């Protein structure tokens, strides 16, 4: 293609670096990369590159936020949290992501709207970060209080919580190829 850009291999390496930089395990970001990756020999247009890089950077921050949320609800002595409580927190996170998605639910990389693409991607990224930040200590306390009464019993470990939070985010990311 004569449109410029970078090779798929370099693009994929860049995305992997961005995701793992924050200490996010490869198993957590692998499903995200499946949506964003291109073949090694493919030329990745600049707008697709920008979308992928921004999405991975936001994902990394989002997962760190989810890890902090888990630490908030985790019982320090046992190092695990109640499944009921975790599901409530995940529900709150999902709600925050849905309200942040707004009118661009069908946002997709489109070469015809290059001028708007990076702006839209930036706005979307900012909204996702605001979504995870929306879960204030008060909101968390309300969620924790609500979790005492109903829902499944048992525990959820940090990895299971992180994977569930990642799934909520990844479900909103469009495939690029």
N, C-alpha and C positions, 0 to 999 in steps of 0.2 A: 504494500500500500504506500502511496506517496504522501500520506497525510502527516508524516512525522510521528514522534512519540518515542517510546523506549521498547526494548525487546521484552517479551513476556517473562523470560527467566529473571531479568533484573527487577522487573515489576513485582514478581512473586517473592523474591528475596527481600525486597524493600518492605512488603506487607508483613512478612514473617518477622523481620526485625522490629517493626513498629508494634506488633502484637506481643512479642515476647519481652520487649524492653521493660515493661512494667511488671515483669515477673508472672505474667499470665501463662499458665501451662499450655503446651502445644495441643493437648487433647481438648482444651477449652476453645481455642481459636481455630482449630482445623475445619469445623463446619462453616465458619465465616469465610475462610480462604477458599473453600469449595465454591462459594457463590461469587467471589471476586476474582479468582485466578483466571489467567489466560494461558495458552500453550507457550512453551519456551520460545518457539520460533516466531510466534505472532508479534506483530507491531502493535503496541498498546497506545492508542491515541491519548493526547495530553489530558483531555477531559475525563477519560476513564481512569487514568493514572491518579488524577487529583481526587476523584470520587473514592477510589480504593484506599488511598493514603489517608484521607480524612476519616473515612469510615473506620479504619483500623485504629487510628489515633483515638477516636472517640470511644471505640469498643474497649480499648485498653483502660481508659479512664473510668468507663462505666463498670468494668469488672472490678477495678480497685474499689469503687464506691460500693458495689455489691459485697465485696469482702469485708468492708468496714461495717456494713449493715449486719452481716452475719456475726461479726465480733460483738456488736451491740446486743444481739439477742441470745448469744451463746452463754451457756452456763460455764463460768471460768474454771470451776473445779473439774468438770468432766470434759470440757473442750468440745461439747456438742450441744445442739439446740433442739428444742421440741419441734417435731414435724408440723404440728398444728400452728405453732408460732411462725415457722419458716414459710408455710403456705400462705399465711396471712400477709407476711412481709412481701412475698413474691406477688401476691394479688395487688398490693399497693403499688409495687414497682410497675406491674403490667398496666395498671390504671394510669400511672404517671406517663408511661411511654405512649399510651393510646391518646391521652389528651395532648401530648406534645406533638403527635404526628399531624394533627390538624388536617388542612386541606391538601397536603402533598402526599397522601397515602399511596398514590400511584406514581410517585416520582421515579423516574428511570433515566439513565444516561442516554442522551439523545444528541447526536452530532449536530443537528439542525439548530439547537438552542445553546450553542457553546457559551455565549455571553452570559446567559442566565444560569448555566449549569453549576459553575463554581459558587456563585452567590447562593443558589438554592441549597447546594450541598452544605455550605457553611452555616446557613440558617438552620438547616435540619440538624446538623451536628450540635449546634448551640442548644437547640431545643431538647435533644436527647440528654445532654449534660444537665440542663436545667431540670429535666424530668427526674433524673436520679437524685439530684440535689433537693427536689421538692419534698422528699421524705424527711421531714424535719423531726427533731427529737419528740415534739408533741405528737405528731402523726404516728411516730413509732410507738410511743407510749399508748396511744389509743388502740393501735393495732395489737399490741401486746395484751392489753386489757380484754379486747374482743376475743383473742385467741384462747383465753382461759376456759371458755364455755363450750364451744363446739368444734367438730372436725376430727380428723384421724389422730390416733395416739402415736406413740413411738418417737424416735429421734431422726434428725437429718444431719448428716455430717457436712463440713464446709465444702467439700468437693461436689456433693450432690446439689447443694444450694447454688454454688457457683455455676454449675452446668445448667441448672434450671433458669437462672438469671440470664445466662448467655443465650439460651434458646429463645427467650422473650425478645432479646435484641435482634438476634440473627434472623428471626422470622420476618422482621421488617426491612431486611436488606435485599435489594433486587439482584438477580443474577446479571452479570455483565456480559457473558458470552452466550 
